[in-house]
Amino acid sequence: MRLSGAFSRKATALAAVLAFATLSGCVDPTMTAGSAGNAALPKPGDNVYVASMDAGIQIPALPVEEIPETHRRQVVDYETDQPPGTIIINPKTKLLYYIIGKNRAIRYGIAVGRSGFEWSGEAVVAEKKEWPTWIPPKEMIARKPELAKFDGVGQPGGPTNPLGARAIYLTSGGRDYGYRIHGTPEWKSIGKNASSGCIRMINQDVIDLYGRLTGGEKVIVLTASGEIPTGLYIPPTIAPKKKEEPVIPAGAIPTLAVLPPPSIATGTPTVAPVAASATTTAPATTTTAPAVAPAPAVTDEGKCKVALVNGVCPPDQVMN
């Protein structure tokens, strides 16, 4: 009995040591890292881009052979000192890493901001939404006036919505700068600089990442060269280009000829030939004054016995 009791006490002590080791992180973190341990990890060779229904919306299958192998969802070795649950985004390689354990991560292909829209720094996951409504920013409407119809009301969630199946909202220092990690129907943009600063993911991938997050996770966006950021960098707002007025080359429009006014004396316009030239001054016009009608002549009509001669009655024919 003494031996059995001693063995029992040793077994109990061993179990306690194992339990302490588990709590102190001495086991594989992928088995105890919260939601990361509860979700199935992608297996090598699996096609994760199959068709599915999500909230009554059809998500089409993608031709996996057209997605570069480096940008397909997979578990990889990734050296980092960040704890499980951290998201690290590398704009240079167009890859997002979700840390699941010591130097282990799930890697996803992404699209990042095009030239002039790159940002870097640290953020946190502030909110998550399924099939979110997309409201274009004022700056984007200024660049693309055709989006004005969504101003204030937004575009409802759906297969053509720019935010895709999921949106993960980020804040930095408690402020929302408008940056998101979200899905996209434009899956061919993955691996490119294509967005206005947000991080795009294939819809199947953003659904997978979304399911692993609980909120509050740290997000590190590396610099454009792939370095650890030393602070938060937000690019300046890019003003829309002003529409330039067309430049009309000299001589493209012919000079109009100036015609002289008509002559009042004859009632017929007198047109002098004028050579049309940009450097020629129109000739001066001389206007003939209208002729003055003569006063009516005084005659002896009615005072003469015979016909008047040139309006005058012969002296000897004047009636007395």
C-alpha positions, 0 to 999 in steps of 0.5 A, a space after each residue: 500500500 505504501 508503494 501504491 500511495 507513493 506511485 499515486 502521489 507521483 502520478 498526481 504530481 506529473 499531471 500537475 506538471 503537465 498542466 502547468 506546462 500547458 498553461 505556461 506555453 510549453 506545448 504547441 501553441 497551434 493547439 491552444 491559441 484560441 480561435 486559431 486552434 478551433 479552426 481547421 488549418 489548410 492542408 498541402 494540396 487542398 483546393 480551398 477555392 471551391 464554390 459555396 453558399 454564404 448567407 444565401 449568396 453564391 460564392 463561385 469557385 475559382 480556377 486554382 491553377 490561375 492563382 499563383 502557388 505563392 498566393 494560395 492559402 497555406 501554412 508556412 514557416 514564418 520567423 517572428 516574435 509576435 504572439 499568436 493571433 497577430 496579423 502581419 501584412 507585407 505590401 512588398 510581397 503582397 502577402 498577409 500572415 496570421 500567426 498561429 504559433 512560434 514561427 508558424 503562420 497561415 499565409 494568404 495572398 492579398 492586393 495592396 494600395 497602388 502608388 500614392 495610397 500605401 500606408 504602414 504602421 500598427 492597427 487593431 481589429 476594431 470591428 467585423 462585418 459579413 457582406 458589408 455595405 460599401 460607402 465610397 469616401 468623399 475623396 473617391 467620389 471626387 475622383 470617380 463621379 459615377 460613384 455619387 449614387 452611393 454617397 451616404 446610402 452605400 452599396 448593399 452587400 452582394 457578389 459585386 460589392 467592392 468589400 466582398 464577403 467580409 470586412 475587417 475594420 482597422 483603427 490606429 490610436 483609436 482613430 479610423 483612417 478608413 482602412 480595411 481588410 476585406 474580400 473582393 470579387 476582383 480576385 485577379 487583382 490579388 498579388 498587385 498594387 490595385 486598391 486605394 489603401 485597403 487590403 484585398 483578399 479572395 472571398 474564400 480567404 477573407 471568410 477563413 481569416 474572419 472566422 479566426 478573429 475575435 476582435 482586438 488583434 494587433 495588425 502590423 503593416 510593413 513599409 513598402 520595402 518590407 521593413 518593420 514600421 517605426 511609426 504610423 504613416 498615412 499618405 496625404 489625400 490625393 486631390 482629383 485631377 482638374 479637367 484641362 481646357 482644350 488648347 486651340 492652336 493658332 490659326 485653327 479658326 479663320 478670321 472673319 471679314 468685316 463688311 462696310 455698311 450699305 450706302 444710304 444714298 442708293 439703297 444698295 450696299 457698296 461692298 469693297 473687296 477686303 482681304 481677310 487677315 489676322 494682321 490686316 486692319 479693315 479699310 476705312 469706309 466712306 459714306 455718301 451723304 443722302 442727296 437733298 431734294 430741291 424745293 418745289 419751283 414756283 410756277 405761273 400755272 393757272 395764271 397763263 392763257 397758254 401752256 407754260 414754257 419751262 414753268 413760266 407764262 410768256 409775258 403777253 399771255 398772263 391773265 389779268 
